[in-house]
Amino acid sequence: MKKYLTYQDEGSNKFWSIDVSGSTFTVTFGKAGSSGQNSVKTFGDEQECLKEAEKLLREKLKKGYLETEWPEQKAEAVLKFLSDSFHQFLKTKVKDFEESKYAKAFQKINWEKEADQIFQSVCSYWAKLAKKNPGPIGIFDIRWDDSATQYSIEFDYDTESNDPKNAMEEGCVDNEPVIDFSDLIRKDLKEEPEGIWETMGDDYTVLQNILCRMSTEVILHTLKEDVFLQIQKQTPYYLMFAYYHDEESTVIFDSSGKIRNSLYPELEKKSINLNKLYDSEDQSIYVDDRKLEEIPDEIGNYRDLETLSLYTNVAKLPNTIGTLKNLSDLTIYSKKLAEFPIEICKLINLKYLYIRTEKIDKLPEDIGNLVSLNHLDLCGNKLKDLPKNIQKLTLLKQLNLGANQFETIPTALFGMNSIEELDIRNNPFRNLDGIGNIAGLKNIQMDSIGIQELTPEIGQLKSCEYFDLNEVEIEEIPKEIGDMDSMYSLTISKTKLRSLPDTIGNLKNCKSLDIQYNQIEFLPETIGSMESLENLTAGYNKLTDLPESIYQLKKLKEINLWGNSFSPNQKAKILSRLKESIPGIKISIEK
């Protein structure tokens, strides 16, 4: 039922309307032409609601009101639940969706319509709670249900305490799903609500964040309604909200007005006081604020600055950073920074540079201007290649390219023999062709790099002392590994490796050999030629015996053989022989 009444006489021009929806009706009244005032009433069932609405209608007609057509402008008089801040937040947040289809769907949703449905659901819950009258309530606990439905917001309350610090410590009293987003997920996202967390992956967090912010705004609107005012409450009382069922809640309403938390802190432009952060003794500035979106231009005034660390959320750096000619150490972390800041390339005295944004996909040619650089950390970006001018960094010793998108060794690195440490972990490499052209390497880390074969070129790395290769699909090691005669520590684990080449015995300077978590069935006799070996970790393979030569390793201090296929007799024999041949050795093996 939907009725619109007007009343006119010499002194007034009023309207009164009633809109019935299920077990709730909304009454709006005021001066004709205005939006009027709203009041929402909720009943136990639809029949009772309709009966009360018709009763009110008859009373108004008796008083002289006349029923007329619902004016077209009434749509403008509907209560607006959502603030401009929500729409600004929504506009920013939808960009975080990895799947464009979700971003497009969220931009098309009628959010005021969704908010109205939430308003009715919450008011209905308040009405039931008032009727139940559990006693004065001190805490209203509201939280996203991420454990059961994964698509609703549940309400609970606490009559024992009104201390927000103790919220939820006593458990649930009457936990009840009140706001249900299953229809939105099904109709607007074209997904099934069940298992939506797995379906959406990382995008689920974005959905959750948007829906929780909208719901919080609407919930706060309901606190002015009669159905909420009728609930018995302690003084003061609090409404608290949590984004996860096992997360600490945040106060979203404090009846005393003492606690006020912003619903959209990310929209509040933060500023920093550089003078307070400046350490004159070390000539350094350290900023760790992941919500900070702007570095002031005044950073350029600190001309003696030597160390600058910025862990922020900035989308760009001020041009004045390029004037810090004494800067030698620069750290930049920001998930919003999409391009490599060209201003950095003016810092010709820079020796250490760390920049991680998870978005940078290329470096400028001007990076070659950083001629003093000896440590470059580009871990955690989206780089696939390096510019040729990087070869101008003739003092570069440490290069971290981990967690990028490299599929091959960049040709720009060929001949850069100053590089001693190279980290290429967590890249989708197809091969390591050309790695032998970085002949000065002393330390190389290659975990989770996607290769299925290890190139024989590694034998050209004559200076290599530390070699780490973990979590790859290789089944064999090329014999050329024996040419790496400077090797001090060799780690090859979590592969499909079944054996070691005989040339392993050429590594006479190697003190540590870690080959655990492979498929190795036997060790070559030549292992006994690794005369400097002090630590051998060969656990979790398929060894059934040890080569006789291993008992000749007189410098061996520790050996780990845990998780192999030794028989009980073999274990006893190995333990006895090792203790007899190498006094004081530490042995790890099942008894």
N, C-alpha and C positions, 0 to 999 in steps of 0.2 A: 504494500500500500504506500502511495506517495501523494500527499495532499498539500495544497498551498492555499492559505486563507488571507484575506485582507480585511481591514477595519478602517472605515473613514467616518469622521464627523468634523465639526467645525474646528476642533482643536488638535486632532491627531490624524496620522496617516501611517498605520502600522501593518505589519505582516506577521504571519505565524505559519510555520510549515512543519510537517512530520514526514519522515522517510523511514519506512519499516524494512529491515533486512534481517531475515531469520528471527532470532530471538532478541534482537537489539533494535531499538528505534532511536533516531536522532531528531531532536526538536530544535528548530532555529527560529528566533523571534527578534524583532527590532523595528526600527523605522524603515519604511519602504524606500528602496534604493540603496540601503546599506547592506553590509554582509551579515549584520546581526550577531547574536550570541548563540553558542551551541551548548546543548546538553545531551548526553548520551545515557540511555537507560537499558539495562540488560536483564532478561527474565529467564526463568528456568527452562521454558520451551517456547516454540513459535506461537502456539495457540494462546498462551497466557500473554505474550507480548502483543499480539494482534488485538486481543480483548481490551487491554489497557490503552492501546493507541486509539481504538474506536471510542472508548469512554472519553478520552481527552478531546477527541474531535467533536463529539456531541456537546461537551461543555462549552467549547469555543463558539460553536454555531448558536447556542442559546444566548451567548453574550453579544451576538450581533455581527460576528465575523461572517464573511461571505466566501464561499469556495470559488476560486478562479483558476485559470490555466497557469501552470508553472512557468514563470518568466524565463526567457532564454538566458538572461544575464545571471540566472541563479548559479550557473556553472562557475562564475567568478566569485561567488560568495562561499563556495565550499572551502572548508578549512584547509589551509596549506600546511602540511605536516613537515615538509622537508625544507631546510634552510639553503641559502645560496652556498654556504660552506660545504654542505653535503654534495651539491652538484659540482662544485669546484674539486672536491676530493675525488668524486666519481670520475671526472674528466681526466684527472691525473692517474688514478689507480688503474683504469682499464688498460693503460699502456703497459702495465706489468704482465698482462696475459701473454703467455707464449703462443697459445693458439688464437689466431686472429678471429676465428668463428665465435669465440666466447666474447671477445672485445666488441665485435659487431652486435652480438645479441644483447649485451648489457647496455649498449647505446640506444637500442630500440625499445627497451622496457619502459612502460608507463609507470614511473616510480611513485607518483602520487596515488595511483590506483593501488599499487602494492602497499603503500603506507597506510591507506585507508583500511585495507583488509587486516593489517597488523593491528591498527587502532581498535577495530571491532573485536578481534581475538583477545587482546589484552584487557579491554574493558569487560569482556565476558568473564575472564579469569578473576578480575578484581571483584566482580559482582558475586561470583561463587564463593570467593574467600571471605567477603563481608558477611554473606549468609551463613557460612560455616562458623565464623566467629571463634577462631582458635585461641583467642586471647591477644593482648597487646603485642604487636610484632615489632621487633627492634631491627631486624635485618631482612631485607628482601634480596635473595640470591638469584641472580639471573645469569645463565651461561649457555654458550653454544654447546650443543650435544655432539661431540666428535667421537663418541664411543659406541653409541647405539644406532640412532638413525643417520647421523652425519649430515642432516639437512634441517634440523629444527633448533629452536631455542627453548630451553626449559626453565621453569620458575620454581623456586623453593623459598622457604621463609624460616626464621628463627625467632621463637618467642622467649628463649632462655637468655639471650644476650642482645645488647645493642652496641657491642664493641666491634668495629669493623676489622680489627686485627685478629679477632677470634672467629671470623666468618668461616663456616663450613667445617670447623674443627670437630663439631659434634655430629657431623653427617647429615643426611637428608631427612627432612621431616615429611614433606609431601611433594616430592619431586614430580613435576608434571610438564610435558611438552605443551607449549602454548602457541608458539609461532612456527608454522610449518611451511617450508619452502619447496616441498615436493612438486607442487603444481608449476612453480616458476622454473624449476629445473627441467621438468618434463616438457612444458609448452614453449618456453623461451630458449632454453639451451638445447632442446631436442635430445636430452640424455635421460637415462633411467636414474631415479633418485637412489635406488639401492646400489651401494658400492661406488657412489659418486666420487669419493676420495681417491680410489684407485683409478677411476676413469679419467679424472682431470689432472692427476699428478700434482705438480707444483702450482698449477692454476687454481687448485682447490683453496689454497690459502688466500688468493686474491678474492675469490668469490666470498669466502667466509668473512674477510675483512670488510668488504662493501656491505654485505647484508647485516653484519653486526652493527656497523655505524648507523645505517638507516634505522634499524630496529631500536637502537638506543634513543635516537631523536624522537621517534614516535612514542616510545614508552614514557619519556619525560612529558610529552603532551598529555598523556592519560592521567597524570597526577593531579590535574586540575578538575577532573570529572567527579561527579557525585559518587559514582561507584567506588572510586578509590578513597574519597574523603570519608566514606562510611566505614572503612576498615579501622579497627582499633589499633593504635600504634603507640609505641613507647616514645619518650622524649629524651634525646632526639632519636630519629630513626634514619636508616640508610638504605639506599638501593645500591647494589654492587653488581658488577658485570665481569665475566671472565670469558676469554676466547677459547679456552680449553677446559675440559671437565676437571682436570687435575692441576689447574693453574691458579695462582693466587688472584683473588678478585680485586678490582679497582672500584673505588667509590664513584658512582655517577650522579648520586644525589644525596645531599646531607641536609636534613631538615633544619639544622641549626645554622647552616650557611658557612660553617668554618672551613670545610673541605671543598675545594673547587678544582676539579681536574678538567682540562680542556679535552673536548671530544676529538678535535682535529689539531693536535700539536704540530703535525707535519706541515700545516698551512701557515703556522706562525713563523714569520721570518726571524731567524735568530741572528744575533750579532756577537762578535767576540771582541774582547779588549786585549789587543796585542801587547800592550805595555805590561799587563799582568802575566802574560804567558812568556814574555821575553826573559831569558836567563843570561844576564850580562857576563857572568863568569865563564860560561861555555859558549857564548855567542850563539844561542839556540832558541828556537821556538817549537814547541810540541803542542799540536792540536789533536784531540781525540774526541770528536763529537759527530756521530754518524748522521745526525739530523741537520747539521750546519750546511747551508746551501750557497754560501757566499764568503769568499775571503776578501777582506777590504783592500782597496788599492794601496792603503798605507803600509802594506807589507814591504813595499819598495823603499820605504824610509829607513829600514834597518840595514844599512849598507855594510855593516861589519858582520852580518849574519853568516855563520859557517854551517850550521845544521838546521834544516827545516823539515819537520814531519807533519804531514797533513792527513789525518784519517777522518774524512768528512763525506758529505753527499753533494759536493759541488758539481755542476755541469761544465764549468770552465774555470780557468785560473786567470787572475788579473794580469794584464800585460806587464805590470810593474815587477813581476817576479823576475823577468829577464834582466833587470838592472842589478840584481844581487850578485855582483862580480866576485865576491869573496866566498860565495856558497860552495862548499865542497861535498856536502852530504844532503841529498834530497830524497824524501820518501813521500809518495802520493798514493792514497787509496780512496777511491770513490766509485761507486757503482753507476753513477750518472755521467761520468766523464766518457764521452763516446769517441773522442779523437785524441791523439797524442798532442799535448799542448806545445805548439811551436815555440812559445816563449822560452821553454827549457833549453832549446838549442843555442841560446845566447850565453849560457853559463859555462864559459870556456875553462873555468877552474874546477868544475865539478868532477869529483873522483868516484862518488858512489851515487847511483840512481836506482831507486826502486819505484816502479809505477804499476799499479794493478787496478783495473777497472772492470774487467770481465767483458769489455766491449771493444776495445781498441783492436782493429784488424790490420793496421799497417803503420809503419814508422816513416817519418819524413826523411828525405835525403839529407836534410840539414843535421841529422843526428851525427853526421861525420864531423861536425864542428866541436863536439865534446871531446877534444883531443887529450884531455887530462884524465878521462874516465878509466878506472881500472876495475870497477865492479858494476855490472849492469844486470838488474833483476827485472825481467819482463814476465814473470810467472803470473798465470791467471788472467790471460787476455784471449784474443781470438786471432792471433797472428798465424799466417800461413807461410810467410816468406820474410826476408830481411832485405833492406835496400843495399845496393852495392857500396854506397859511401860509408857503410859501417866499417869497411876495411881501413878507414882513416884512423880508427881508434887503435893505434899501435901500442898503447899502454894497457889495453884491456886484458885482465887476467881471469876474471870470474864472470861467467855468462849463464844466466838462468832463463831458460825458455820453457820451463815446465808448464803443464796445463794450458797449452795453446792448441792450435789446429795444424801443426806441421805434419806433413806426410813424407817429406824427404829432408835430408840435411841441406840447409840453404847454401847455395853455391857462393854466396857472399862471404861465407866463413872460410872458404878454401884458402889456404895460405896464411891465415891469421894465427901464426905460430906463437903469438904472445899469450893466447888463451890457455890457461892451465887447468881451469875447472869449468866443466860444462854439465848443466843439468837439463835433460830433455825428457824428464818423466811425464807420464800422462799426456802423451800426444799420439795421434793415430798414424804413426809411421808405417809405411809400406815396406821400406828398406832403409838401410843406413849407408847406402852407397856414397862414397866421397868422404866418409869420416876420417879416412887415413890421411886426408889433406890438411887436417888440423894437428900437425905433428907434435906440437908442444904440450898436448894434453897430459896432465898428471892425475886428474880426478874426473871420472865420468859416471853420472848416475842416470840409469835408463829403466826405471820401473814402469810397468804398464804402458809399453810403447807400441803394441800392436804387431810387431814383426813376427814372422814365422821362421826366418833364417837369420843367422848372424854372419855378416859379411867377413870374408877372409881379410879384408882391409884392416881389421883391428890389429893385425900383426905389425902394421906400420907405426902403431902408437908406442914407440920404443920407450918414451919417457913416462908412460902411464904407471902410476903407483897404486891408485884406488879405482877399482872397476866394479860397479854395482849393476846387475841385470836381474830384475825380479818380475814375476807375474807376466811372462810372455809365453808364446806357444812354440818356442824352438824345441827341437828334438835332439840336436847335436851341436857341439862346439867345434868350430874349424880348428885344424891342427896348428894354424898360424898363431893361436893364442900363446904358444910356446915361445914366440919371438918377442913377447912383451916382457923382456928380462929385467925391467925395473920394477915389476909388480911387487907391491908390499901387502896389499889386501885385495882378495878376489872373492866376490859374492855373486853366485848364480843360483837363485832359489825360486821355487814355485813355478817351474817350467815342466815340459814333457821330456826333459833330458834323461836318457837311459844310460849314458856312459860318459867318461871323460877321455879326451885324446891322450895318447902316450906322451905327447909333447908337453903335457902339464908338468912333467918332471924337470923341464928346463927352467921353471920359475924358481930359481935357487935363492932369490932374495925374499920370496913371499913368506910372510909371517902368519897370515890369517887366510884360511880357505873355508868359505861358507857355501855349502851345496845342499842345504836342507830343503825338504819339501819338493823333491823331484821324483823321478822314476828310476833312479840309478840302481842297477842290479849288481855291479861289481866296480871296484876301483882298480886302476891299472897298477902294475908292479912299479912303474916309473915314479909313482907318488913318493916312493922312498928316497928319491933324489932331491926332493924339496927340503934341503938340509936346514933351512932357516925356519921352517914351519913351527909355530908355537901353539896355534889354535886351529883345530879341525872340527867343523860342525857339519855332520853328515846325517843328522836325524831325519826320520820320516822319509826314507827311501825304501828300496827293496833289497838291501844288502843281506846276503846269507853268510858271508865270511869276509875277512880282511886279507889283503895281500901280505905275504910274508915280509915284504920290504918296509911295511909301515912300522914295524918294531925297531927299525934302524933310526927313526926320527928322534934322536936323543934330546933335541931342544923342545919337543912337544910338551906343553904344559897342561893342555886341556883338550879332551876329545868328547864330542857328543854323538852318541850312536842310538839315541832313543827312537823308538818307533820303526825299527827295521824288521827283517824277517829271520833273525837269528833263532836257531833252535836253542833249547835250554843248555844243551851240551856246548854249543858254540859260544854262547854268552859266557859260560864258566871259563872256557878256554881263553877267550879274548881278554877277559878280566885278569886272569892269571898271567898271561903273556905280557900284557901291557904293564902291569905292576912290576913284573920281574925285569922287563927290558928297559923301562923308563921310570925309575924311582921318583915318587912324588907327583906323578901325573894325576890330574883330576878327571875321573871317568863318569860320564852320564849314560846309563843304560839300564833297562828294566832288569830286575833280578829274576 
